[in-house]
Amino acid sequence: MRIGPIELNNPLALAPMEDVTDIPFRLVCKELGADLLYTEFASSEGLIRDARRSLQKIRVVQEERPVAVQIFGGLETSMEAAAAVAEQARPDFIDINCGCWVKKVALREAGAGLLKDIPKFKAIVESVIRGTSLPVTVKTRLGWDAKSIVILDVARMLEDIGVKALALHCRTRDQGHRGDADWSWLEKLKGVVSIPIIGNGDLTTPEDVKRMFETGCDGVMIGRGAIQNPWIFNQSKHYLATGEHLPAPTLAERVATCVKHLRHSVEYKGERKGVIEFRKYYSGYLKGQPGVSKLRQYLMTFHELEPAIARLQRYVDEVGERICVA
């Protein structure tokens, strides 16, 4: 699969997820086998107004390459200018979020809202292409709802105007995360366009990853499945290569990765903010372990790094080494 100068063979990508895929989490997933990373989506309006939070979202570091900055918005002039700002962060390419289903985005003619107005969809994408010299890709959904699935026409249009790859979450905007993702559209897309197609939706096991590749898509993008199990990237690669499963991570391995992630969080955000913002990740790392509810209550009280690490390490000693329940 090629995106501009980037060439990857059957890549596993980490999906862009708001308040999740910051630099610390991306680095952990990279170390655990992710081939391609995306930032959280950043508002075009925030970027062109130098909003601190928006600019923080598009920061990238050398260790995570290849990495894309994802932007969203509903005004052509703003998206063109935001593309130029995003290029200054020096990502490998720029991705346009045309699939976010939440009301505050989709009902403001951005994200998946563009699926209701294909001429505007085209104009927004063309504005980003004008605003940058980097390759431009798009992530979107099947359509607004089951009665208006437009993805085949959208894909043809995107290829015609110069988009270098298309990532498809195989649900409609109306579904949100409900119901099953319909992967049959990935095979249909491969029949109408030649640009790389990256599949997304309902990927939680190595078997899921294998089945999605069997649709013919060029890459697989893992989202929520990586929050609960960031090891899914290496697990899937091993399964694809051998047909066998890697052993589940032990409790000690899960906690060691959790601590590494926590240290990354403090490194990039400062101690207090890094420890507090990390709290949302504990449940994923410790899922299924004994006494986790009480442990999380303790961890939620910490504002400093070393006490949190000490409590996690003491927990391993208390529980003892065991194979984790996935």
C-alpha positions in Angstrom: 0.0 0.0 0.0 1.4 3.4 -1.0 0.5 6.8 0.3 2.7 9.3 -1.4 6.3 8.2 -0.6 5.1 5.9 2.2 4.9 2.2 1.2 3.6 -0.4 3.7 2.7 -4.0 3.3 -0.7 -5.0 4.8 -0.4 -2.3 7.5 -2.2 -2.2 10.8 -3.2 1.3 11.6 -4.3 2.9 14.9 -7.5 4.8 14.3 -7.8 8.4 15.2 -9.9 8.7 18.4 -10.8 11.8 20.3 -9.2 12.0 23.7 -7.4 8.7 23.2 -4.8 8.7 20.4 -2.5 11.3 21.9 1.3 10.9 21.6 1.8 8.7 24.6 -0.9 6.2 23.5 0.4 6.3 19.9 3.9 5.5 21.1 2.7 2.5 23.1 0.8 1.2 20.1 3.8 1.8 17.8 6.0 -0.3 20.2 3.3 -3.0 20.2 3.3 -3.3 16.4 1.1 -0.5 14.9 2.4 0.4 11.4 0.5 3.6 10.8 -0.7 6.2 13.3 -3.2 9.1 13.3 -3.6 12.0 15.6 -6.8 12.9 17.3 -8.9 15.0 15.0 -8.2 18.8 15.2 -10.6 21.5 14.4 -9.7 23.6 11.4 -11.1 26.7 13.2 -9.0 26.0 16.2 -5.8 25.5 14.1 -6.2 28.7 12.1 -6.8 30.6 15.4 -3.7 29.2 17.1 -5.8 27.5 19.8 -3.4 25.8 22.1 -5.5 22.6 22.5 -5.8 22.2 18.7 -2.1 22.8 18.1 -1.3 20.2 20.8 -3.4 17.6 19.0 -1.4 17.8 15.8 2.1 17.6 17.4 4.0 14.5 16.2 7.3 13.0 17.1 9.9 11.2 15.0 9.5 7.9 16.9 5.9 7.4 15.7 6.4 7.7 11.9 4.6 7.2 9.6 2.0 9.4 11.2 -0.9 11.5 9.8 -2.5 14.6 11.2 -6.3 14.4 11.0 -8.3 17.6 10.6 -12.0 18.4 10.3 -14.2 21.3 9.5 -17.0 22.6 7.3 -15.6 25.8 5.7 -13.4 25.5 2.6 -11.3 28.6 3.5 -10.7 27.4 7.0 -9.8 23.8 5.9 -7.4 25.1 3.3 -5.6 27.3 5.9 -5.7 24.5 8.5 -4.0 22.2 6.0 -1.1 24.6 5.8 -0.9 24.8 9.6 -1.0 21.0 9.9 1.8 20.7 7.4 4.0 22.7 9.7 3.7 19.9 12.3 5.6 17.8 9.7 3.3 14.7 9.5 3.8 12.2 6.7 0.3 13.0 5.3 -2.9 14.8 6.2 -6.2 13.0 6.8 -9.6 14.6 6.6 -12.2 13.4 9.1 -15.4 13.0 7.0 -16.9 10.3 9.3 -17.3 11.7 12.8 -21.0 10.9 13.7 -21.4 13.0 16.9 -24.0 15.8 16.7 -21.6 18.7 17.5 -19.6 17.8 14.4 -22.0 16.0 12.0 -24.9 18.5 12.4 -22.5 21.4 11.6 -21.8 20.2 8.1 -18.5 18.6 9.0 -17.4 15.0 9.7 -20.1 12.6 8.6 -22.3 15.6 7.9 -20.5 15.9 4.6 -22.1 12.7 3.4 -25.4 14.6 3.1 -23.9 17.1 0.6 -21.5 15.4 -1.8 -20.6 18.6 -3.7 -19.6 20.2 -0.4 -17.7 17.0 0.5 -15.8 17.4 -2.7 -15.1 21.1 -2.2 -13.8 20.5 1.4 -11.4 17.9 0.2 -10.2 20.0 -2.7 -9.6 22.9 -0.3 -7.3 20.7 1.8 -5.4 19.5 -1.3 -4.8 23.1 -2.3 -3.6 24.0 1.2 -0.8 21.4 1.4 2.0 19.8 -0.5 1.6 16.6 1.5 -0.5 13.6 0.4 -4.1 13.9 1.5 -6.3 11.0 2.6 -9.9 10.7 3.8 -11.7 8.7 6.5 -15.5 8.4 6.2 -18.5 6.2 6.6 -20.9 4.4 4.3 -23.5 7.2 4.2 -25.7 9.2 6.4 -28.2 6.4 7.0 -29.2 3.0 5.5 -31.3 4.7 2.8 -28.5 6.9 1.6 -25.3 4.8 1.3 -23.1 6.8 -1.1 -19.7 5.4 -0.4 -19.1 4.0 -4.0 -19.8 7.4 -5.6 -17.8 9.2 -2.9 -14.8 6.9 -3.4 -14.8 7.5 -7.2 -15.0 11.2 -6.6 -12.1 11.2 -4.1 -9.9 9.2 -6.4 -10.7 11.6 -9.3 -9.6 14.7 -7.3 -6.4 13.2 -6.1 -7.0 11.7 -2.7 -4.3 9.1 -2.0 -6.1 6.6 0.2 -9.6 6.1 1.8 -10.3 4.7 5.2 -13.8 3.4 5.6 -15.7 2.8 8.9 -18.2 0.3 7.7 -21.3 1.8 9.4 -23.5 4.7 8.5 -23.6 8.0 10.5 -27.0 7.1 11.8 -25.6 3.9 13.4 -22.8 5.6 15.4 -21.2 2.5 17.0 -24.5 0.5 17.0 -25.1 -2.7 15.1 -22.6 -4.6 13.0 -20.1 -3.0 10.6 -20.8 -4.2 7.1 -17.4 -5.2 5.7 -18.9 -6.3 2.3 -18.5 -2.7 1.2 -14.7 -3.0 1.4 -14.8 -5.6 -1.4 -17.2 -3.4 -3.4 -14.8 -0.4 -3.0 -11.9 -2.4 -4.3 -13.9 -3.1 -7.5 -14.5 0.6 -8.3 -11.3 2.5 -7.3 -7.5 1.8 -7.4 -6.4 3.9 -4.4 -5.6 2.0 -1.2 -8.6 1.1 0.9 -8.2 0.8 4.7 -11.0 -1.0 6.6 -12.3 -0.1 10.0 -15.0 -1.2 12.4 -15.5 -4.1 14.8 -11.9 -5.3 15.0 -11.2 -6.8 18.4 -9.3 -10.0 17.7 -6.6 -11.3 15.4 -9.3 -13.4 13.6 -11.2 -10.2 12.9 -8.1 -8.7 11.4 -7.5 -11.7 9.2 -11.2 -11.7 8.0 -11.1 -8.1 7.1 -7.9 -8.5 5.0 -9.7 -11.3 3.2 -12.2 -8.7 1.8 -9.2 -7.4 -0.3 -8.6 -4.2 1.6 -5.1 -2.9 1.6 -4.9 -2.0 5.3 -6.8 -2.5 8.5 -7.5 0.3 11.0 -8.1 -0.7 14.7 -9.9 1.7 17.0 -11.7 0.8 20.2 -10.2 -2.7 20.1 -6.8 -1.2 20.8 -8.0 0.7 23.9 -8.8 -2.5 25.7 -5.9 -4.4 24.1 -3.0 -2.5 22.6 -1.2 -5.8 22.1 -3.7 -6.5 19.3 -1.2 -5.2 16.7 1.5 -7.7 17.4 -1.0 -10.5 18.2 -2.6 -10.0 14.8 0.7 -9.9 12.9 1.7 -13.2 14.5 -1.6 -14.7 13.7 -1.5 -13.6 10.1 2.0 -15.0 9.7 1.5 -18.3 11.6 -2.2 -19.0 12.1 -1.3 -19.3 15.8 -2.1 -17.1 18.8 0.5 -15.4 21.0 0.1 -16.1 24.7 -2.1 -13.5 26.4 0.0 -10.9 28.3 0.6 -11.8 31.9 -0.4 -9.4 34.7 3.2 -8.3 35.0 3.4 -7.6 31.3 0.2 -5.6 31.4 1.3 -3.5 34.3 4.7 -2.9 32.8 3.1 -1.6 29.6 0.7 0.5 31.7 3.6 2.0 33.6 5.5 2.7 30.3 2.4 4.5 29.0 2.0 6.5 32.2 5.6 7.6 32.0 5.1 8.7 28.4 2.0 10.7 29.5 4.0 12.5 32.2 6.9 13.1 29.8 4.7 14.9 27.2 2.1 16.5 29.5 3.9 17.2 32.8 3.4 15.3 36.0 0.1 16.4 37.4 -1.7 16.6 34.0 -0.1 13.5 32.7 -1.1 11.4 35.8 -4.7 12.8 35.9 -5.4 12.4 32.2 -4.0 8.8 32.2 -6.8 7.6 34.6 -9.0 6.6 31.7 -6.6 4.0 30.5 -6.4 1.9 33.8 -9.6 0.0 33.1 -8.2 -1.3 29.7 -4.9 -2.4 31.1 -6.4 -4.1 34.2 -9.6 -5.5 32.7 -10.6 -8.8 34.2 -8.0 -8.8 37.0 -9.0 -9.5 40.7 -9.6 -6.6 42.9 -9.4 -4.1 40.1 -12.3 -1.9 41.3 -10.6 -1.2 44.6 -7.2 -0.7 42.9 -8.7 1.9 40.5 -10.2 3.8 43.4 -6.7 4.2 44.8 -5.2 5.1 41.5 -7.8 7.8 40.9 -6.5 9.7 44.0 -2.9 10.1 42.7 -1.6 13.3 41.2 2.1 12.3 41.2 3.9 9.7 39.1 5.9 7.6 41.6 3.1 6.8 44.0 1.0 5.6 41.1 3.8 3.4 39.8 4.5 2.0 43.3 0.8 1.1 43.8 0.7 -0.7 40.5 3.9 -2.6 41.2 2.6 -3.6 44.7 -0.6 -4.8 43.1 1.4 -7.2 40.9 3.2 -8.5 44.0 -0.1 -8.9 45.9 -1.9 -10.8 43.1 1.0 -12.8 41.8 1.9 -13.7 38.3 -1.0 -15.0 36.2 -2.4 -15.1 32.6 -4.8 -12.3 32.2 -8.4 -12.6 31.1 -8.7 -10.7 27.8 
